[in-house]
Amino acid sequence: MASSTNSSSSRPSREQPAVAKAKELLYRRLKVLLKSGRVLEGDLACLDKQGNIILNNAVEHINANGSHCSSSSSNNAAADSSNSSSQCNSSSSSSSSSSKPVINQMGMVLIPKAQQGDVLLEVTLSERANMLSLVNGAS
């Protein structure tokens, strides 16, 4: 029995790099832009082998006029999600002065790989500064 415990404790050192990176993302705040135009935001609870994402405490962002909020810069995956949510707020306020985005509480949701568009990671200012220093230091 002790040998099986030893083999499982040595398992993290033999993990593939993709698994280690996925573990770093657990419980982090993600914003997922779906191909249907819907925007879901929540804490990463699980990522399975097929690429399906399970978000905990998920919410759906919808404009008051019924359209779903979307980020205009879909190519910038390292963008701060608070930045993209402010784009949602500004786009809705420009269309109507009294309309505000509606947030639907969804709880835990599974997002199939086939429905996923862009996936944005919410980063803190210190994390963003570290990323910038790494990029500037490498140049």
C-alpha positions as CSV (number, residue, x, y, z in Angstrom):
1,M,0.0,0.0,0.0
2,A,2.9,2.4,0.8
3,S,4.4,1.8,-2.6
4,S,1.2,2.9,-4.4
5,T,1.3,6.1,-2.3
6,N,4.9,6.8,-3.2
7,S,4.2,6.3,-6.9
8,S,1.3,8.7,-6.8
9,S,3.3,11.3,-4.9
10,S,6.0,11.2,-7.7
11,R,3.3,11.7,-10.4
12,P,3.5,15.6,-10.5
13,S,7.1,15.5,-11.5
14,R,6.3,13.4,-14.6
15,E,3.4,15.5,-15.7
16,Q,3.3,16.8,-19.3
17,P,3.8,20.5,-19.7
18,A,0.2,21.0,-20.9
19,V,-1.2,19.4,-17.8
20,A,1.0,21.6,-15.6
21,K,-0.2,24.7,-17.4
22,A,-3.9,23.6,-17.1
23,K,-3.4,23.1,-13.4
24,E,-2.2,26.7,-13.1
25,L,-5.5,27.9,-14.6
26,L,-7.7,26.0,-12.1
27,Y,-10.0,28.3,-10.2
28,R,-8.9,31.3,-12.3
29,R,-11.6,33.7,-13.7
30,L,-12.2,33.0,-17.5
31,K,-14.4,34.7,-20.0
32,V,-15.5,32.4,-22.8
33,L,-16.9,33.9,-26.0
34,L,-19.1,31.3,-27.7
35,K,-19.5,30.9,-31.4
36,S,-23.2,31.7,-31.0
37,G,-22.3,35.2,-29.7
38,R,-23.0,34.4,-26.0
39,V,-20.4,35.5,-23.4
40,L,-20.0,33.3,-20.3
41,E,-17.7,34.3,-17.4
42,G,-16.8,32.0,-14.5
43,D,-14.1,30.2,-12.5
44,L,-12.4,27.3,-14.3
45,A,-13.4,24.1,-12.4
46,C,-12.4,21.5,-15.0
47,L,-10.9,21.0,-18.4
48,D,-11.3,17.5,-19.8
49,K,-9.3,15.6,-22.4
50,Q,-11.8,16.5,-25.2
51,G,-11.3,20.2,-24.5
52,N,-14.6,20.9,-22.8
53,I,-14.6,23.6,-20.2
54,I,-16.5,23.5,-16.9
55,L,-17.0,26.9,-15.3
56,N,-18.2,27.4,-11.7
57,N,-20.1,30.5,-10.6
58,A,-20.8,31.3,-14.2
59,V,-22.7,34.3,-15.4
60,E,-23.9,35.3,-18.9
61,H,-23.5,38.9,-20.0
62,I,-26.4,40.2,-22.1
63,N,-27.2,43.8,-23.2
64,A,-30.5,45.2,-22.3
65,N,-31.5,45.2,-26.0
66,G,-31.2,41.4,-26.1
67,S,-27.8,41.1,-27.8
68,H,-24.9,39.4,-26.1
69,C,-21.9,41.4,-25.2
70,S,-18.8,40.6,-27.1
71,S,-15.2,41.7,-27.1
72,S,-14.0,43.6,-30.1
73,S,-10.4,42.4,-29.7
74,S,-10.8,38.7,-30.1
75,N,-7.1,38.2,-31.2
76,N,-5.7,39.5,-27.9
77,A,-6.0,36.4,-25.6
78,A,-3.9,38.0,-22.9
79,A,-6.2,41.0,-22.6
80,D,-7.5,41.8,-19.2
81,S,-11.1,40.6,-19.0
82,S,-12.1,43.7,-17.1
83,N,-11.0,45.5,-20.2
84,S,-13.4,43.5,-22.4
85,S,-16.2,43.8,-19.9
86,S,-15.7,47.6,-20.0
87,Q,-16.0,47.4,-23.8
88,C,-19.3,45.6,-23.2
89,N,-20.5,48.4,-20.9
90,S,-19.4,51.1,-23.3
91,S,-21.0,49.5,-26.3
92,S,-24.3,49.2,-24.5
93,S,-24.2,52.7,-23.2
94,S,-23.5,54.1,-26.6
95,S,-26.6,52.4,-28.1
96,S,-29.0,53.6,-25.4
97,S,-28.4,55.9,-22.5
98,S,-30.6,53.9,-20.0
99,S,-29.7,50.4,-21.1
100,K,-27.2,48.5,-18.9
101,P,-25.9,44.9,-19.5
102,V,-28.0,42.2,-17.8
103,I,-26.1,39.5,-15.9
104,N,-27.8,36.0,-15.8
105,Q,-26.5,33.8,-12.9
106,M,-26.0,30.3,-14.3
107,G,-24.0,28.4,-11.7
108,M,-21.9,25.6,-13.0
109,V,-21.9,25.2,-16.8
110,L,-20.2,22.9,-19.3
111,I,-19.0,24.5,-22.5
112,P,-18.4,22.0,-25.3
113,K,-15.2,22.4,-27.3
114,A,-17.3,22.8,-30.5
115,Q,-19.1,25.9,-29.1
116,Q,-16.0,27.7,-27.7
117,G,-14.7,30.8,-29.5
118,D,-12.1,32.8,-27.7
119,V,-11.2,32.1,-24.1
120,L,-9.8,35.1,-22.1
121,L,-8.0,34.9,-18.8
122,E,-8.6,37.6,-16.2
123,V,-5.2,38.8,-14.9
124,T,-4.3,41.1,-12.1
125,L,-2.2,44.2,-12.6
126,S,0.9,42.6,-11.0
127,E,0.6,39.6,-13.3
128,R,0.2,41.9,-16.3
129,A,3.3,43.9,-15.2
130,N,5.3,40.6,-14.9
131,M,4.2,39.6,-18.4
132,L,5.3,42.9,-19.8
133,S,8.6,42.8,-18.0
134,L,9.2,39.3,-19.4
135,V,8.4,40.5,-22.9
136,N,10.5,43.7,-22.6
137,G,13.4,41.8,-21.0
138,A,13.4,39.2,-23.8
139,S,13.7,41.9,-26.6
